[in-house]
Amino acid sequence: MDTVLVDEKSSDDLLNVTVTASRIIKSIHIDDALLEDKEQLEDYLILVLNKALNKAEDIYENEVAAVAKDGMPNIPGMDMFK
């Protein structure tokens, strides 16, 4: 999951982050315009990082569920992964 990358950006493209599906932050790119307002930068970081980490978690959970489903026996009437 370390090779699966998730990119997320602010709506105005002033902040871009990349995380792995394992929820490791790989890069943060900050536009110079955000450096002038510390509070705004902090808000952007929280918002964009949380969005990226949530997407990464969804990808991770889907991959784990797919692997687990492939490894489970097919028991009629018992669908554990609905």
N, C-alpha and C positions, 0 to 999 in steps of 0.2 A: 504494500500500500504506500510505500515511500516513493514510488515512481509515479503515482497518480497525482497530478497537480490540479488544484482548484484555484482559479483566478477570480478575484472580485474587485470591483472598483466603486468609487463614489459616483453618484449620479452626474456629477459635473467633471468627472475624470481627474480630479485633483489628487486623489489618493488611490493607489493600486496595490493590492497585496496578493501574494501567491502562497498557498499552504498545500501540504500533502494531505492525502486521504487519511494519513495517520495523525493528522492535526499538528504537524510541525510547520512553523512559519519559515518559508524559504526566502521571501523577499518582500520589502516594503518600499514603494516609490512614492515620494511626497513632492508635489509641485511646490515651487518656491513661494507661491501666493499663500499657501497655508502656514508658512513659517512665521508670518507676521502676527498671527493670532493664536497663541498657545491654547486657549480654551476651545477654539474651533477645531484645531488640530487634534486635540484629545477626543473631542466628540466624534470626529471623522474616524479616528483609529478604532474607537470602541465599536462604532456602527459597522464599519467595513470588515474588521477582523471577526466580529461575531457572525456576520453573514457568511463569510468564507468558512469559518469553523463549523457552522451549522450545515453548510453544503457538504463539507468534508465528512462530517459525521454521518450524514445520510448516505453518502457513497460507501463509506466503510461498513455501515450496517447492512446495506443491500448486498455487498460483496460477501460478508460473513454469512448472511442468510442463504445466499446462493450456494456457497461452499457447504454449509451445514445440510441444506436440502439434498444436495447431490450425494452426501455421505450417509444419509438416513435411509433405512429400508422403507419400501412402499407398503404401508400397512393400510388396507382398505378401511375407509371411514375415519381415518385419523390424519387430518391435514394440519400439521403443526405450524405451517408457514402461510396461513391465509392473509 
